[in-house]
Amino acid sequence: MKMSELYAIGERIEIGSHTFTPEGIVHFASRFDPQIFHMDAEAAKQSLFGGLCASGWHSCSMWMRIFVDYWKSETARLIAEGKTPPNLGPSPGFKNLQWLRPVFAGDTISYGVTILGSRPLASRPGWALYTLACDGVNQHGNPALRFESTVLAFE
Protein backbone atom coordinates (compact mmCIF):
# COMPACT_ATOMS: atom_id res chain seq x y z
CA MET A 1 0.00 0.00 0.00
CA LYS A 2 1.24 3.48 -0.84
CA MET A 3 0.96 6.55 1.36
CA SER A 4 -0.92 8.30 -1.43
CA GLU A 5 -3.54 5.52 -1.29
CA LEU A 6 -4.13 6.35 2.37
CA TYR A 7 -3.99 10.13 2.33
CA ALA A 8 -4.85 12.68 -0.30
CA ILE A 9 -2.05 14.91 -1.55
CA GLY A 10 -2.50 18.33 0.06
CA GLU A 11 -4.79 17.15 2.88
CA ARG A 12 -3.60 17.96 6.42
CA ILE A 13 -3.73 14.98 8.78
CA GLU A 14 -4.04 15.77 12.48
CA ILE A 15 -1.61 13.42 14.23
CA GLY A 16 -2.00 14.43 17.89
CA SER A 17 -1.25 17.12 20.42
CA HIS A 18 0.93 17.89 23.41
CA THR A 19 0.54 20.33 26.30
CA PHE A 20 3.81 21.92 27.38
CA THR A 21 4.16 22.08 31.16
CA PRO A 22 6.63 24.29 33.04
CA GLU A 23 8.32 21.16 34.40
CA GLY A 24 8.61 19.58 30.96
CA ILE A 25 9.99 22.78 29.44
CA VAL A 26 12.66 23.13 32.13
CA HIS A 27 13.54 19.42 32.00
CA PHE A 28 14.11 19.49 28.23
CA ALA A 29 15.97 22.80 28.36
CA SER A 30 18.23 21.70 31.20
CA ARG A 31 19.42 18.82 29.03
CA PHE A 32 19.47 20.36 25.56
CA ASP A 33 18.89 24.14 25.40
CA PRO A 34 19.69 25.83 28.73
CA GLN A 35 18.81 29.40 27.81
CA ILE A 36 17.30 31.47 30.63
CA PHE A 37 13.84 31.88 28.99
CA HIS A 38 13.55 28.06 28.88
CA MET A 39 14.95 27.49 32.39
CA ASP A 40 13.66 30.12 34.81
CA ALA A 41 10.05 31.37 34.80
CA GLU A 42 10.86 34.54 36.77
CA ALA A 43 13.88 35.47 34.66
CA ALA A 44 11.90 34.64 31.49
CA LYS A 45 9.44 37.42 32.38
CA GLN A 46 12.27 39.89 31.71
CA SER A 47 13.23 38.29 28.37
CA LEU A 48 11.91 39.34 24.99
CA PHE A 49 9.39 36.47 25.25
CA GLY A 50 7.90 37.73 28.52
CA GLY A 51 7.47 34.27 30.02
CA LEU A 52 8.72 30.70 30.22
CA CYS A 53 8.67 29.14 26.77
CA ALA A 54 9.73 25.84 25.26
CA SER A 55 12.83 25.46 23.17
CA GLY A 56 12.04 25.29 19.47
CA TRP A 57 13.91 21.98 19.49
CA HIS A 58 11.52 20.76 22.19
CA SER A 59 8.49 21.65 20.05
CA CYS A 60 10.06 19.84 17.07
CA SER A 61 11.02 16.77 19.07
CA MET A 62 7.42 16.54 20.27
CA TRP A 63 6.29 16.58 16.62
CA MET A 64 8.52 13.54 16.04
CA ARG A 65 7.25 11.74 19.17
CA ILE A 66 3.63 12.41 18.19
CA PHE A 67 4.26 11.27 14.60
CA VAL A 68 5.92 8.00 15.69
CA ASP A 69 3.00 7.25 18.03
CA TYR A 70 0.49 8.17 15.31
CA TRP A 71 2.19 5.94 12.75
CA LYS A 72 2.29 2.99 15.18
CA SER A 73 -1.46 3.27 15.72
CA GLU A 74 -2.12 3.72 11.98
CA THR A 75 -0.02 0.63 11.23
CA ALA A 76 -1.99 -1.41 13.79
CA ARG A 77 -5.29 -0.11 12.37
CA LEU A 78 -4.35 -1.00 8.80
CA ILE A 79 -3.19 -4.49 9.78
CA ALA A 80 -6.45 -5.04 11.71
CA GLU A 81 -8.31 -4.10 8.52
CA GLY A 82 -6.30 -6.69 6.57
CA LYS A 83 -4.20 -4.10 4.74
CA THR A 84 -0.44 -3.94 4.37
CA PRO A 85 0.76 -0.55 5.63
CA PRO A 86 3.66 1.22 3.95
CA ASN A 87 7.06 0.86 5.61
CA LEU A 88 8.26 4.34 6.45
CA GLY A 89 11.63 5.78 7.33
CA PRO A 90 14.19 6.94 7.65
CA SER A 91 14.07 10.56 6.58
CA PRO A 92 16.93 11.84 4.47
CA GLY A 93 16.37 15.32 5.93
CA PHE A 94 14.27 18.40 6.34
CA LYS A 95 14.39 22.05 5.34
CA ASN A 96 12.76 25.40 5.96
CA LEU A 97 12.28 24.94 9.70
CA GLN A 98 10.41 27.92 11.13
CA TRP A 99 9.54 28.64 14.75
CA LEU A 100 6.70 31.05 14.12
CA ARG A 101 5.78 31.97 17.69
CA PRO A 102 6.85 30.98 21.17
CA VAL A 103 5.32 27.92 22.80
CA PHE A 104 4.60 29.00 26.37
CA ALA A 105 4.05 26.89 29.44
CA GLY A 106 0.42 25.76 29.30
CA ASP A 107 0.16 25.89 25.50
CA THR A 108 -1.23 22.87 23.70
CA ILE A 109 0.22 22.30 20.26
CA SER A 110 -1.76 20.24 17.75
CA TYR A 111 0.56 18.63 15.24
CA GLY A 112 -0.14 17.77 11.64
CA VAL A 113 1.37 16.45 8.44
CA THR A 114 0.43 17.06 4.83
CA ILE A 115 1.74 15.01 1.91
CA LEU A 116 2.96 17.45 -0.71
CA GLY A 117 4.08 14.89 -3.26
CA SER A 118 6.11 11.79 -3.99
CA ARG A 119 8.50 10.38 -6.52
CA PRO A 120 9.73 6.86 -7.16
CA LEU A 121 13.42 6.18 -6.58
CA ALA A 122 15.04 5.04 -9.83
CA SER A 123 17.84 3.33 -7.90
CA ARG A 124 15.44 1.33 -5.71
CA PRO A 125 12.42 -0.17 -7.48
CA GLY A 126 9.35 -0.13 -5.25
CA TRP A 127 10.72 2.68 -3.08
CA ALA A 128 9.38 6.23 -3.04
CA LEU A 129 10.42 9.52 -1.50
CA TYR A 130 7.56 11.52 0.00
CA THR A 131 7.73 15.24 0.67
CA LEU A 132 5.77 16.33 3.73
CA ALA A 133 4.71 19.64 5.24
CA CYS A 134 4.90 19.25 9.02
CA ASP A 135 3.39 21.76 11.42
CA GLY A 136 2.18 22.62 14.88
CA VAL A 137 -0.67 24.98 15.78
CA ASN A 138 -1.42 26.32 19.26
CA GLN A 139 -4.76 26.18 21.07
CA HIS A 140 -5.73 29.55 19.55
CA GLY A 141 -5.23 28.27 16.00
CA ASN A 142 -1.98 30.19 15.54
CA PRO A 143 0.87 28.45 13.72
CA ALA A 144 3.77 27.74 16.09
CA LEU A 145 6.16 25.78 13.87
CA ARG A 146 6.51 24.31 10.44
CA PHE A 147 9.08 22.52 8.34
CA GLU A 148 9.31 20.47 5.18
CA SER A 149 10.51 16.90 5.52
CA THR A 150 11.11 13.90 3.31
CA VAL A 151 10.54 10.28 4.21
CA LEU A 152 11.32 7.03 2.42
CA ALA A 153 8.58 4.48 1.86
CA PHE A 154 9.77 1.02 0.87
CA GLU A 155 8.69 -2.57 0.39
Backbone as JSON, one array per atom type, in Angstrom:
{
  "sequence": "MKMSELYAIGERIEIGSHTFTPEGIVHFASRFDPQIFHMDAEAAKQSLFGGLCASGWHSCSMWMRIFVDYWKSETARLIAEGKTPPNLGPSPGFKNLQWLRPVFAGDTISYGVTILGSRPLASRPGWALYTLACDGVNQHGNPALRFESTVLAFE",
  "N": [[0.84, -1.17, 0.0], [0.49, 2.22, -0.76], [1.46, 5.45, 0.52], [0.06, 7.53, -0.66], [-2.28, 6.26, -1.3], [-3.54, 6.12, 1.06], [-3.77, 8.71, 2.07], [-4.82, 11.85, 0.89], [-3.08, 13.89, -1.43], [-2.02, 17.0, -0.32], [-3.87, 17.2, 1.74], [-4.28, 17.97, 5.12], [-3.32, 16.06, 7.89], [-4.3, 15.46, 11.07], [-2.26, 14.62, 13.7], [-1.95, 14.44, 16.43], [-1.58, 15.85, 19.77], [0.14, 17.95, 22.18], [0.57, 19.14, 25.46], [2.49, 21.63, 26.83], [4.2, 21.69, 29.75], [5.39, 23.64, 32.59], [7.34, 22.19, 34.02], [8.12, 20.2, 32.18], [9.17, 21.79, 30.13], [11.39, 23.0, 31.41], [12.82, 20.7, 32.11], [13.5, 19.57, 29.55], [14.97, 21.73, 28.5], [17.07, 21.96, 30.36], [18.62, 19.83, 29.71], [19.15, 20.11, 26.96], [18.93, 22.74, 25.84], [19.81, 25.14, 27.44], [18.92, 27.94, 27.84], [18.03, 31.02, 29.43], [15.3, 31.81, 29.23], [14.05, 29.44, 28.85], [14.51, 28.1, 31.13], [14.03, 29.4, 33.59], [11.3, 30.65, 35.08], [10.75, 33.13, 36.32], [12.94, 34.79, 35.55], [12.51, 34.62, 32.83], [10.35, 36.27, 32.44], [11.47, 38.74, 32.12], [12.67, 38.55, 29.71], [12.74, 38.83, 26.08], [10.59, 37.29, 25.34], [8.81, 37.34, 27.46], [7.91, 35.41, 29.22], [8.07, 31.99, 30.45], [9.09, 29.75, 28.04], [9.01, 27.06, 25.66], [11.84, 25.41, 24.24], [12.56, 25.7, 20.78], [13.54, 23.39, 19.67], [12.48, 21.53, 21.4], [9.74, 21.71, 20.82], [9.82, 20.74, 18.22], [10.88, 18.16, 18.62], [8.76, 17.03, 19.96], [6.9, 16.96, 17.91], [8.01, 14.87, 16.4], [7.85, 12.71, 18.23], [5.05, 12.53, 18.54], [4.35, 11.95, 15.89], [5.59, 9.42, 15.49], [4.16, 7.87, 17.37], [1.58, 8.18, 16.3], [1.94, 6.94, 13.78], [2.48, 4.31, 14.56], [-0.02, 3.57, 15.63], [-1.63, 3.88, 13.35], [-0.49, 1.94, 11.68], [-1.15, -0.4, 13.12], [-3.94, -0.22, 12.94], [-4.37, -0.45, 10.15], [-3.36, -3.04, 9.67], [-5.17, -4.51, 11.22], [-7.38, -4.14, 9.65], [-6.79, -5.77, 7.58], [-5.0, -4.84, 5.72], [-1.88, -3.97, 4.14], [0.36, -1.96, 5.55], [2.33, 0.9, 4.49], [5.92, 0.77, 4.69], [7.74, 2.98, 6.51], [10.42, 5.38, 6.65], [13.94, 5.69, 6.94], [14.17, 9.31, 7.33], [15.63, 11.33, 4.89], [16.14, 13.96, 5.46], [15.35, 17.43, 6.33], [13.95, 20.7, 5.67], [13.69, 24.29, 5.71], [12.83, 24.96, 8.35], [10.8, 26.61, 10.63], [10.22, 28.51, 13.47], [7.5, 29.89, 14.49], [6.12, 31.24, 16.46], [6.43, 31.75, 20.0], [6.21, 28.9, 22.17], [4.52, 28.69, 24.94], [4.55, 27.86, 28.47], [1.88, 25.82, 29.34], [0.64, 25.99, 26.88], [-1.03, 24.17, 24.31], [-0.08, 22.26, 21.68], [-1.19, 21.31, 18.56], [-0.39, 18.89, 16.31], [0.42, 18.31, 12.86], [0.5, 16.77, 9.58], [1.09, 17.0, 6.12], [0.91, 15.53, 3.0], [2.87, 16.48, 0.38], [3.82, 15.6, -2.03], [5.23, 12.94, -4.08], [7.85, 10.81, -5.28], [9.07, 8.16, -7.29], [11.96, 6.14, -6.54], [14.56, 5.82, -8.68], [16.81, 4.27, -8.36], [16.06, 2.33, -6.59], [13.79, 0.13, -7.04], [10.31, 0.08, -6.33], [10.52, 1.67, -4.12], [9.8, 4.88, -2.68], [10.05, 8.44, -2.41], [8.69, 10.63, -0.22], [7.46, 13.92, 0.11], [6.81, 16.04, 2.75], [4.76, 18.4, 4.48], [5.13, 19.61, 7.62], [3.7, 20.52, 10.73], [2.78, 22.61, 13.56], [0.21, 23.83, 15.6], [-1.06, 26.24, 17.84], [-3.35, 26.32, 20.71], [-5.01, 28.41, 20.1], [-5.24, 28.42, 17.45], [-3.13, 29.48, 16.11], [-0.26, 29.31, 14.04], [2.62, 27.63, 15.17], [4.97, 26.26, 14.56], [6.72, 25.07, 11.66], [7.9, 22.92, 9.08], [9.55, 21.41, 6.27], [9.72, 18.1, 5.29], [11.26, 15.0, 4.27], [10.52, 11.59, 3.58], [11.3, 8.17, 3.35], [9.57, 5.55, 1.72], [9.14, 2.14, 1.57], [9.33, -1.26, 0.27]],
  "CA": [[0.0, 0.0, 0.0], [1.24, 3.48, -0.84], [0.96, 6.55, 1.36], [-0.92, 8.3, -1.43], [-3.54, 5.52, -1.29], [-4.13, 6.35, 2.37], [-3.99, 10.13, 2.33], [-4.85, 12.68, -0.3], [-2.05, 14.91, -1.55], [-2.5, 18.33, 0.06], [-4.79, 17.15, 2.88], [-3.6, 17.96, 6.42], [-3.73, 14.98, 8.78], [-4.04, 15.77, 12.48], [-1.61, 13.42, 14.23], [-2.0, 14.43, 17.89], [-1.25, 17.12, 20.42], [0.93, 17.89, 23.41], [0.54, 20.33, 26.3], [3.81, 21.92, 27.38], [4.16, 22.08, 31.16], [6.63, 24.29, 33.04], [8.32, 21.16, 34.4], [8.61, 19.58, 30.96], [9.99, 22.78, 29.44], [12.66, 23.13, 32.13], [13.54, 19.42, 32.0], [14.11, 19.49, 28.23], [15.97, 22.8, 28.36], [18.23, 21.7, 31.2], [19.42, 18.82, 29.03], [19.47, 20.36, 25.56], [18.89, 24.14, 25.4], [19.69, 25.83, 28.73], [18.81, 29.4, 27.81], [17.3, 31.47, 30.63], [13.84, 31.88, 28.99], [13.55, 28.06, 28.88], [14.95, 27.49, 32.39], [13.66, 30.12, 34.81], [10.05, 31.37, 34.8], [10.86, 34.54, 36.77], [13.88, 35.47, 34.66], [11.9, 34.64, 31.49], [9.44, 37.42, 32.38], [12.27, 39.89, 31.71], [13.23, 38.29, 28.37], [11.91, 39.34, 24.99], [9.39, 36.47, 25.25], [7.9, 37.73, 28.52], [7.47, 34.27, 30.02], [8.72, 30.7, 30.22], [8.67, 29.14, 26.77], [9.73, 25.84, 25.26], [12.83, 25.46, 23.17], [12.04, 25.29, 19.47], [13.91, 21.98, 19.49], [11.52, 20.76, 22.19], [8.49, 21.65, 20.05], [10.06, 19.84, 17.07], [11.02, 16.77, 19.07], [7.42, 16.54, 20.27], [6.29, 16.58, 16.62], [8.52, 13.54, 16.04], [7.25, 11.74, 19.17], [3.63, 12.41, 18.19], [4.26, 11.27, 14.6], [5.92, 8.0, 15.69], [3.0, 7.25, 18.03], [0.49, 8.17, 15.31], [2.19, 5.94, 12.75], [2.29, 2.99, 15.18], [-1.46, 3.27, 15.72], [-2.12, 3.72, 11.98], [-0.02, 0.63, 11.23], [-1.99, -1.41, 13.79], [-5.29, -0.11, 12.37], [-4.35, -1.0, 8.8], [-3.19, -4.49, 9.78], [-6.45, -5.04, 11.71], [-8.31, -4.1, 8.52], [-6.3, -6.69, 6.57], [-4.2, -4.1, 4.74], [-0.44, -3.94, 4.37], [0.76, -0.55, 5.63], [3.66, 1.22, 3.95], [7.06, 0.86, 5.61], [8.26, 4.34, 6.45], [11.63, 5.78, 7.33], [14.19, 6.94, 7.65], [14.07, 10.56, 6.58], [16.93, 11.84, 4.47], [16.37, 15.32, 5.93], [14.27, 18.4, 6.34], [14.39, 22.05, 5.34], [12.76, 25.4, 5.96], [12.28, 24.94, 9.7], [10.41, 27.92, 11.13], [9.54, 28.64, 14.75], [6.7, 31.05, 14.12], [5.78, 31.97, 17.69], [6.85, 30.98, 21.17], [5.32, 27.92, 22.8], [4.6, 29.0, 26.37], [4.05, 26.89, 29.44], [0.42, 25.76, 29.3], [0.16, 25.89, 25.5], [-1.23, 22.87, 23.7], [0.22, 22.3, 20.26], [-1.76, 20.24, 17.75], [0.56, 18.63, 15.24], [-0.14, 17.77, 11.64], [1.37, 16.45, 8.44], [0.43, 17.06, 4.83], [1.74, 15.01, 1.91], [2.96, 17.45, -0.71], [4.08, 14.89, -3.26], [6.11, 11.79, -3.99], [8.5, 10.38, -6.52], [9.73, 6.86, -7.16], [13.42, 6.18, -6.58], [15.04, 5.04, -9.83], [17.84, 3.33, -7.9], [15.44, 1.33, -5.71], [12.42, -0.17, -7.48], [9.35, -0.13, -5.25], [10.72, 2.68, -3.08], [9.38, 6.23, -3.04], [10.42, 9.52, -1.5], [7.56, 11.52, 0.0], [7.73, 15.24, 0.67], [5.77, 16.33, 3.73], [4.71, 19.64, 5.24], [4.9, 19.25, 9.02], [3.39, 21.76, 11.42], [2.18, 22.62, 14.88], [-0.67, 24.98, 15.78], [-1.42, 26.32, 19.26], [-4.76, 26.18, 21.07], [-5.73, 29.55, 19.55], [-5.23, 28.27, 16.0], [-1.98, 30.19, 15.54], [0.87, 28.45, 13.72], [3.77, 27.74, 16.09], [6.16, 25.78, 13.87], [6.51, 24.31, 10.44], [9.08, 22.52, 8.34], [9.31, 20.47, 5.18], [10.51, 16.9, 5.52], [11.11, 13.9, 3.31], [10.54, 10.28, 4.21], [11.32, 7.03, 2.42], [8.58, 4.48, 1.86], [9.77, 1.02, 0.87], [8.69, -2.57, 0.39]],
  "C": [[0.89, 1.24, 0.0], [0.62, 4.53, 0.07], [-0.14, 7.32, 0.63], [-2.25, 7.56, -1.6], [-4.28, 5.71, 0.04], [-4.58, 7.79, 2.58], [-3.93, 10.91, 1.03], [-3.7, 13.69, -0.28], [-2.69, 16.26, -1.2], [-3.46, 18.36, 1.24], [-4.01, 17.06, 4.18], [-4.2, 16.85, 7.29], [-3.34, 15.39, 10.19], [-3.46, 14.5, 13.12], [-1.61, 13.35, 15.75], [-1.57, 15.77, 18.45], [-0.45, 16.87, 21.7], [0.78, 19.22, 24.14], [1.89, 20.48, 26.98], [3.67, 22.44, 28.81], [5.44, 22.81, 31.53], [7.72, 23.27, 33.35], [8.94, 20.5, 33.16], [9.53, 20.51, 30.17], [11.37, 22.87, 30.09], [13.48, 21.84, 32.01], [14.24, 19.31, 30.65], [15.24, 20.5, 28.11], [17.23, 22.51, 29.17], [19.16, 20.68, 30.55], [19.93, 19.27, 27.67], [19.54, 21.83, 25.13], [18.76, 25.07, 26.61], [19.76, 27.36, 28.66], [17.82, 29.83, 28.89], [15.78, 31.47, 30.42], [13.21, 30.5, 28.86], [13.76, 27.43, 30.26], [14.35, 28.11, 33.65], [12.45, 31.0, 34.51], [10.14, 32.84, 35.2], [11.78, 35.33, 35.85], [13.29, 35.6, 33.25], [10.94, 35.81, 31.34], [10.17, 38.67, 31.88], [12.87, 39.71, 30.31], [12.3, 38.88, 27.31], [10.64, 38.53, 24.82], [8.36, 36.81, 26.33], [7.38, 36.6, 29.38], [8.21, 33.01, 29.62], [8.18, 30.09, 28.93], [9.58, 27.97, 26.43], [10.78, 26.17, 24.2], [12.15, 25.06, 21.86], [12.36, 23.83, 19.19], [12.97, 21.06, 20.26], [10.22, 20.61, 21.39], [8.64, 20.74, 18.83], [10.2, 18.39, 17.5], [9.67, 16.19, 19.47], [6.66, 16.2, 18.99], [6.72, 15.16, 16.26], [7.91, 12.46, 16.92], [5.79, 11.47, 18.8], [3.48, 11.65, 16.87], [4.55, 9.77, 14.74], [4.75, 7.28, 16.34], [1.82, 7.13, 17.07], [0.71, 7.04, 14.3], [2.07, 4.51, 13.31], [0.82, 2.63, 15.23], [-2.07, 3.1, 14.33], [-1.72, 2.35, 11.42], [-0.88, -0.48, 11.83], [-3.4, -1.4, 13.2], [-5.34, -0.76, 10.99], [-4.22, -2.53, 8.82], [-4.49, -5.14, 10.25], [-7.5, -5.06, 10.61], [-7.88, -5.02, 7.38], [-5.48, -6.03, 5.47], [-2.73, -4.16, 5.12], [0.01, -2.48, 4.39], [2.11, -0.32, 4.97], [4.71, 1.17, 5.06], [7.65, 2.25, 5.43], [9.59, 4.47, 7.16], [12.85, 5.1, 6.76], [13.94, 8.16, 6.76], [15.46, 10.99, 6.16], [17.15, 13.31, 4.85], [15.14, 16.19, 5.92], [14.85, 19.76, 5.96], [13.31, 23.05, 5.74], [12.08, 25.34, 7.32], [12.01, 26.38, 10.15], [9.72, 27.77, 12.48], [8.79, 29.95, 14.67], [6.24, 31.89, 15.31], [6.19, 31.12, 18.86], [5.76, 30.01, 21.62], [5.51, 28.11, 24.31], [4.12, 27.85, 27.23], [2.52, 26.97, 29.45], [-0.15, 25.67, 27.89], [0.0, 24.43, 25.09], [-1.01, 23.03, 22.2], [-0.39, 21.07, 19.6], [-0.88, 20.1, 16.51], [-0.13, 18.01, 14.03], [0.92, 17.5, 10.6], [0.51, 16.47, 7.18], [1.38, 16.48, 3.78], [1.69, 16.01, 0.76], [3.18, 16.76, -2.06], [4.98, 13.7, -3.03], [6.76, 11.54, -5.34], [9.13, 9.02, -6.28], [11.24, 7.05, -7.2], [13.9, 5.25, -7.7], [16.03, 3.97, -9.39], [17.27, 2.2, -7.04], [14.0, 1.07, -6.16], [11.51, -0.49, -6.29], [9.48, 0.87, -4.11], [10.24, 4.04, -3.6], [9.89, 7.21, -1.99], [9.24, 10.48, -1.43], [8.05, 12.82, 0.59], [6.53, 15.62, 1.52], [5.89, 17.76, 4.25], [4.31, 19.25, 6.65], [4.65, 20.54, 9.79], [2.87, 21.52, 12.83], [1.42, 23.93, 15.07], [-1.08, 25.03, 17.25], [-2.94, 26.29, 19.45], [-5.62, 27.33, 20.55], [-5.8, 29.49, 18.02], [-4.08, 28.98, 15.32], [-0.84, 29.23, 15.25], [2.05, 28.7, 14.67], [5.06, 27.28, 15.42], [5.76, 25.11, 12.58], [7.87, 24.0, 9.83], [8.67, 21.56, 7.24], [10.26, 19.3, 5.37], [10.34, 15.94, 4.35], [11.19, 12.6, 4.1], [10.53, 9.21, 3.12], [10.17, 6.09, 2.75], [9.1, 3.33, 0.99], [9.02, -0.27, 1.11], [9.39, -3.43, 1.41]]
}
